[in-house]
Amino acid sequence: MPPSSTLPGSEPSASSSGFEQALAAEERLHEAQAEEATCKIMGVVIVACYLLALIFRPSHEPQMFRIFTLLTGVSVGVLALIYWVVRRGGYFPLLTYLNVSLQISLISAVFVVDAQLIGPVFAMSSLGPVLYPLIIALTALRTRPWLCVFAGMMSSLQFLLIYTSLRLGPGGELLAQSMSLGWGVTLMKIAVLIGVGVGAGLAAHRFARKTQRNVATALRMTAMQKVFGRYVSPSIAEAALQPNSLSSRRTKAVVLFGDLRNFTSFCASREAEEVVAMLNQYFEVACRVIEAEGGIVNKFIGDGFLAFFGVMSSPADAEASAVRAALRLNREVTPVLKSFGLRAGFAISSGLVVAGEIGSVERCEFSLIGEAVNRAARLEGLNSGLGSTCLITEEIAASLGPEIPIREQGARQIKGLAEPIRVFEVLVDATAANPTPTTPR
C-alpha cells in the first residue's frame, strides 16, 4: 500500500530495546533506589546521634561539640546532595563507591577529632567503631558483592591506620594499659570488619542473583503477555494469567460486527500482499478505536471483525460506546477505503451470551456464543441492500440518547431467526437527516 493510502493511527510502533537492555535498566533502577535508601538511613542515623549528643553533651567541651556539629552538617549535606543527584537521574555505578568511601572517611574523621580533643581512649571507646559495620551492612542493599568487600577492607584499613597512629602518638600508653584496647582485641575487630564485608558481599551476591531471576521472570512474563496480546485482546491476555478468570459464564454483551463492502472485487484486482497490508492497517485502526471506547476486538474473520462491550467490565453505556466506536471507526477509515472502492459496514446487537474459553485442553480461545452474536453478523449483511453503514437492533436503539440520530428501517427478516425484527439505522451523516427521536426512545 502506498504511503498516501496509510490509514490514520496505523503507523508501526517503535521496536523494543531488547530483553537484555530491559533487564539492565531494571537492575540500574534497583541500584539507584538502593543508593537512595542508604543515603536516607545514614542521614537519619547521623541526625539521631547528633540529637543525642546535643542532649547529653558535656558542658566543658564546647569546642568538641562545635566540630561535631560541623561534621554532622557536612555529612548530612553530602548525603542530601548524593540523594538529590540520584533522584534527578544522575546515578552511575562509580557513585556508590564514592558514597561508601565518603561515609567511612567521615567516621574516621570523627575518630581523629575525638582523639585530638579528648584522648585516644575515648576515641577508641566511642561511637565510631560501631558505625563501620553499619555502613558495611548497608552496602549489601546495592546488590554489589565487591562493593561490600571494598567497604570492609577500607573500614579495616582506616581503623588500623588510626589505631596505629594513636598507639604511636601522645597518650598511646593508655591504650596499652587496657586489654580491650590493646593490639589483640583491635586486630580481632579488624578481622570482624573484614568478615562483615565478605559476609555482606556473599549476601549481596545471593540477593542480586535472586533479584535478577525475579526481574528476568517479570520481564519475560511482560514480553509473553505483549506477544499473547497480539493474538488476543490485551485485557483477555491479562485475564488469562489469573486462575479461572476466563471460565465460561452467562453474561450480557453488546456485540459489534464489522465488515468491508466490495472486498471480493478488491481482492481480484490486487496482489495478496497488498490485500493483507490493507487489512492489517484497517484492523490496527479498528483495535485502537474500539479499545479506546472500552470494547474488545475478539477475532478477525476474513475482512470482518467481531468485537464486544460490557463482558470484561460492566459499563453503564456499553450500547452507546459500541455505536460511538462504529461511527468513529467509519469516520477515520472512510477516506482511504473510498480510494480502493471499499466501504465499511457495521451492525450492533445485544443479549445474553456464554463468554469464556472454548476449545480443547491443549488449545482454546476466548469466544462468545449466543443469538446476539449471530444476529449482529446477519444484521450487518442488510447494509448492502439498505445502502446504510451501521444498523442496530431495537434494544440498542432504545438505549441511545438523542445525541446519536437514528432512523427506523422497519421490520426485517433476518436469516436464521424465526420472526422479523425491527431494524434501525444510525445516521452517519447527522446533518443530512432529521435526528428526531423515534419510537424506541
C-alpha positions in Angstrom: 0.0 0.0 0.0 1.5 3.4 -0.9 2.3 5.8 1.9 -0.5 8.1 0.8 -3.0 5.3 1.5 -2.0 4.7 5.0 -4.9 4.5 7.4 -4.7 7.0 10.3 -3.2 5.7 13.5 -1.8 2.5 11.8 1.9 3.5 11.8 4.1 0.8 13.2 5.3 1.3 16.8 9.0 1.6 17.7 10.8 -1.6 18.2 11.7 -2.8 21.7 15.2 -2.3 23.0 15.6 -6.0 23.8 15.4 -8.2 26.8 19.0 -7.7 27.9 18.6 -3.9 27.8 15.4 -4.0 29.7 17.0 -6.3 32.3 20.0 -3.9 32.6 17.6 -1.0 33.0 15.7 -2.7 35.8 19.0 -3.6 37.6 20.1 0.0 37.3 16.8 1.3 38.7 17.2 -1.1 41.7 20.7 0.1 42.3 19.6 3.7 42.2 16.8 3.0 44.6 19.2 1.2 47.0 21.5 4.2 46.9 18.6 6.5 47.8 17.7 4.2 50.7 21.2 4.1 52.1 21.5 7.9 52.0 18.3 8.2 53.9 19.2 5.6 56.5 22.7 7.1 57.1 21.2 10.6 57.3 18.7 9.5 59.9 21.4 7.7 62.0 23.7 10.8 61.9 20.9 13.2 62.8 19.8 10.9 65.7 23.3 10.6 67.0 23.7 14.4 66.9 20.5 15.0 68.7 21.5 12.5 71.4 24.9 14.3 71.7 23.1 17.6 72.0 21.1 16.3 74.9 24.0 14.6 76.8 26.9 16.9 75.7 29.4 17.8 78.4 29.3 21.4 79.2 33.1 21.6 79.5 33.7 20.5 75.9 32.2 23.3 73.7 35.0 23.0 71.1 34.4 19.3 70.6 30.7 19.9 70.1 31.3 22.7 67.5 33.4 20.4 65.5 30.9 17.6 65.9 28.2 20.0 64.6 30.3 20.9 61.6 31.0 17.2 60.8 27.3 16.4 61.1 26.3 19.3 58.8 28.9 18.3 56.2 27.8 14.6 56.4 24.1 15.3 56.0 24.7 17.9 53.3 26.8 15.5 51.2 24.3 12.7 51.7 21.5 15.0 50.7 23.4 16.1 47.6 24.0 12.4 46.5 20.3 11.7 47.2 19.3 14.6 45.0 21.7 13.6 42.2 20.3 10.1 42.2 16.6 11.3 42.3 17.4 13.5 39.3 18.5 10.5 37.3 22.2 11.2 37.7 23.1 7.8 39.2 26.2 6.0 37.9 27.9 2.8 39.3 31.0 4.7 40.5 28.8 6.9 42.7 28.2 4.0 45.1 32.0 3.6 45.7 32.4 7.4 46.2 29.4 7.4 48.6 30.8 4.5 50.7 34.3 6.0 50.7 32.9 9.3 51.9 30.8 7.7 54.7 33.7 5.6 56.0 36.1 8.6 55.9 33.6 10.8 57.8 33.5 8.2 60.6 37.3 8.1 60.6 37.3 11.9 60.8 35.2 11.7 64.0 37.8 9.2 65.4 40.6 11.7 64.8 38.7 14.6 66.3 37.7 12.7 69.4 41.3 11.6 69.8 42.7 15.1 69.5 40.2 16.8 71.7 39.5 14.2 74.4 42.0 11.5 74.0 42.7 8.1 72.3 40.9 6.0 74.9 37.7 7.9 74.4 38.1 7.8 70.6 38.5 4.0 70.6 35.6 3.6 73.0 33.1 6.0 71.3 30.5 5.5 68.6 33.0 5.3 65.7 33.8 1.6 65.7 30.1 0.8 65.8 29.3 2.8 62.7 31.8 0.9 60.5 29.8 -2.3 60.5 26.6 -0.4 59.8 28.0 1.1 56.6 29.3 -2.2 55.5 25.9 -3.9 56.1 24.1 -1.1 54.2 26.3 -1.8 51.1 24.5 -5.1 50.7 21.4 -3.2 49.7 23.2 -2.2 46.5 23.5 -5.9 45.5 27.1 -5.3 44.5 29.3 -8.0 46.2 32.6 -6.4 45.5 31.4 -3.1 46.9 30.7 -4.9 50.3 34.2 -6.3 50.2 35.6 -2.9 49.4 33.7 -1.3 52.3 35.0 -4.0 54.7 38.6 -3.6 53.5 38.5 0.2 53.6 37.0 0.3 57.0 39.5 -2.1 58.5 42.4 -0.3 56.8 41.4 3.2 58.1 40.7 1.7 61.5 44.1 0.1 61.6 45.9 3.3 60.5 44.0 5.4 63.1 44.8 2.9 65.9 48.4 2.7 64.9 48.8 6.5 64.9 47.2 6.7 68.3 49.4 4.0 69.8 52.5 5.8 68.5 51.3 9.3 69.5 50.8 11.0 72.8 48.7 9.0 75.2 49.3 5.8 73.3 50.5 4.1 76.5 46.9 4.5 77.9 45.7 2.2 75.1 48.3 -0.4 76.0 47.1 -0.4 79.7 43.6 -1.5 78.7 43.2 -5.1 77.5 40.1 -4.3 75.5 42.0 -1.5 73.6 45.2 -3.5 73.0 46.6 -4.9 69.8 45.0 -8.3 70.3 41.4 -7.0 70.6 42.0 -4.4 67.9 43.2 -7.0 65.4 40.1 -9.0 66.3 37.9 -6.0 65.5 39.7 -5.5 62.2 39.1 -9.2 61.4 35.4 -8.8 62.2 35.2 -5.8 59.9 36.7 -7.8 57.0 34.4 -10.7 57.8 31.4 -8.5 57.8 32.5 -7.1 54.4 32.9 -10.6 53.0 29.6 -11.8 54.5 27.7 -8.8 53.2 29.3 -9.5 49.8 28.0 -13.1 49.8 24.6 -11.9 50.9 24.6 -9.3 48.2 25.6 -11.8 45.6 22.8 -14.2 46.5 20.3 -11.3 46.7 21.5 -10.0 43.4 21.0 -13.3 41.7 17.6 -13.7 43.2 16.6 -10.2 42.1 17.9 -10.8 38.6 15.9 -14.0 38.3 12.8 -12.3 39.6 13.3 -9.3 37.3 14.0 -11.6 34.3 10.9 -13.6 35.1 8.8 -10.5 35.3 10.2 -9.2 32.0 9.6 -12.5 30.3 6.0 -12.5 31.6 5.5 -9.0 30.3 7.0 -9.9 27.0 4.8 -13.0 26.7 1.8 -11.0 27.6 2.6 -8.5 24.9 3.1 -11.3 22.4 -0.1 -13.0 23.6 -1.8 -9.7 23.4 -1.1 -9.6 19.6 -3.3 -12.6 19.1 -6.0 -11.8 21.7 -7.1 -8.6 23.3 -4.6 -7.3 25.9 -7.4 -7.4 28.6 -8.0 -11.0 27.8 -4.3 -11.8 27.8 -4.1 -10.2 31.3 -7.1 -12.1 32.5 -5.7 -15.4 31.2 -2.9 -15.1 33.8 -5.5 -15.2 36.6 -6.8 -18.7 37.5 -10.4 -19.4 36.3 -10.9 -15.8 35.2 -11.9 -16.9 31.7 -14.2 -19.7 32.7 -17.4 -19.9 30.7 -20.2 -17.8 32.1 -23.5 -16.4 31.0 -23.5 -12.6 30.7 -25.0 -9.8 28.8 -22.9 -8.5 25.9 -23.1 -5.8 23.3 -21.8 -7.2 20.0 -20.3 -5.1 17.2 -19.7 -6.8 13.9 -17.7 -5.0 11.1 -17.3 -5.9 7.5 -16.0 -4.4 4.3 -18.2 -3.9 1.2 -16.8 -4.8 -2.3 -14.0 -6.7 -0.7 -14.2 -9.6 -3.2 -13.8 -7.4 -6.2 -11.0 -5.6 -4.5 -9.1 -8.8 -3.9 -9.5 -9.8 -7.6 -7.6 -6.7 -8.7 -4.8 -6.7 -6.1 -1.9 -8.7 -5.1 -2.3 -10.8 -2.0 0.4 -8.9 -0.2 -1.3 -5.6 -0.8 -4.6 -7.0 0.4 -3.0 -8.2 3.6 -1.3 -4.9 4.1 -4.6 -3.0 3.8 -6.4 -5.3 6.2 -3.6 -5.0 8.8 -3.9 -1.3 8.7 -7.6 -1.3 8.8 -7.7 -3.7 11.8 -5.0 -1.7 13.5 -7.3 1.4 13.5 -10.3 -0.8 14.5 -8.5 -2.2 17.5 -7.3 1.3 18.6 -10.7 2.9 18.3 -12.7 0.0 19.8 -10.4 -0.3 22.8 -10.5 3.5 23.3 -14.3 3.2 23.7 -14.0 0.4 26.2 -14.6 -2.6 23.9 -12.6 -5.7 23.0 -11.8 -7.0 19.5 -12.4 -10.7 19.9 -11.5 -12.0 16.5 -10.8 -11.2 12.8 -12.9 -13.1 10.3 -11.6 -12.5 6.8 -12.3 -8.9 6.0 -14.5 -8.6 9.1 -14.1 -8.4 12.9 -16.1 -9.3 15.9 -15.9 -7.0 19.0 -17.9 -6.9 22.2 -18.6 -4.4 25.0 -19.6 -5.0 28.6 -18.2 -8.5 29.1 -14.8 -8.0 30.8 -16.3 -5.0 32.6 -19.8 -3.6 33.2 -20.1 0.0 31.9 -23.4 1.7 32.1 -23.3 2.9 28.5 -21.9 -0.2 26.7 -24.5 0.3 23.9 -23.6 3.9 23.3 -19.9 3.0 23.4 -20.3 0.4 20.7 -22.2 2.9 18.5 -19.6 5.6 19.1 -16.8 3.2 18.2 -18.6 2.3 14.9 -19.1 5.9 14.0 -15.6 6.9 14.9 -14.0 4.0 13.0 -16.1 4.7 9.9 -15.1 8.4 10.1 -11.4 7.6 10.3 -11.2 4.9 7.6 -13.7 6.0 5.0 -11.5 8.4 3.1 -8.8 5.7 2.4 -11.3 2.9 1.9 -13.1 5.0 -0.8 -9.8 5.2 -2.8 -9.9 1.4 -3.0 -13.6 1.2 -3.8 -14.4 -0.2 -0.4 -16.9 0.8 2.3 -17.1 -0.2 5.9 -20.3 -1.7 7.3 -21.3 -2.3 10.9 -24.1 -3.9 12.9 -24.7 -3.9 16.7 -26.8 -6.2 18.7 -27.1 -7.1 22.4 -28.3 -10.0 24.5 -27.3 -12.9 26.8 -24.3 -14.9 25.6 -22.0 -17.5 27.0 -18.5 -16.0 27.3 -15.3 -17.9 28.1 -12.7 -20.4 26.9 -13.8 -22.7 24.2 -11.7 -25.5 22.8 -9.5 -28.4 24.0 -7.2 -28.7 26.9 -4.2 -28.1 24.6 -5.7 -25.2 22.6 -8.6 -22.9 23.2 -9.8 -19.4 22.6 -11.9 -16.8 24.3 -15.2 -16.6 22.4 -18.8 -15.5 22.7 -21.7 -17.9 21.9 -25.3 -16.7 21.6 -28.0 -15.3 19.5 -26.7 -11.8 19.9 -23.5 -12.7 18.0 -25.4 -14.4 15.2 -27.9 -11.6 15.0 -25.1 -8.9 14.7 -23.4 -10.9 11.9 -26.7 -11.4 10.0 -27.8 -7.8 10.5 -24.6 -6.4 9.0 -25.4 -8.1 5.8 -28.5 -5.9 5.4 -26.3 -2.8 4.9 -25.7 -3.5 1.3 -29.4 -3.7 0.4 -30.4 -0.7 2.5 -27.4 1.5 1.5 -26.6 2.0 5.2 -23.4 2.0 7.2 -24.4 1.0 10.7 -27.5 -1.0 11.7 -28.7 -1.7 15.2 -31.4 -3.6 16.9 -34.4 -2.2 18.7 -32.8 -2.8 22.1 -29.7 -0.8 21.2 -31.8 2.0 19.7 -33.9 2.2 22.9 -30.8 2.8 25.0 -29.3 5.6 22.9 -29.7 9.3 23.8 -30.8 12.0 21.3 -27.2 12.9 20.6 -27.0 9.9 18.3 -29.5 10.3 15.4 -31.1 7.1 14.1 -33.8 6.2 11.6 -36.1 3.1 11.7 -35.8 0.8 8.7 -38.9 -1.3 9.6 -39.2 -4.9 10.5 -36.8 -7.1 8.6 -36.5 -10.8 8.3 -33.0 -12.0 9.4 -31.7 -15.3 8.2 -31.7 -17.8 11.0 -34.4 -16.0 13.0 -38.0 -17.2 13.1 -39.6 -13.7 13.4 -38.7 -10.4 11.8 -37.0 -7.8 14.0 -37.2 -4.1 13.9 -34.0 -2.6 12.4 -32.7 0.9 13.0 -30.0 2.8 11.1 -27.5 5.0 12.8 -27.3 8.1 10.6 -23.6 8.5 9.9 -24.1 12.0 8.4 -26.3 13.5 11.0 -26.6 16.8 9.1 -28.3 15.1 6.2 -31.2 13.7 8.2 -33.7 14.8 10.8 -32.5 13.5 14.1 -36.0 13.4 15.6 -36.2 10.6 18.3 -38.0 7.6 17.1 -40.4 5.3 19.0 -37.9 3.1 20.8 -36.6 6.1 22.7 
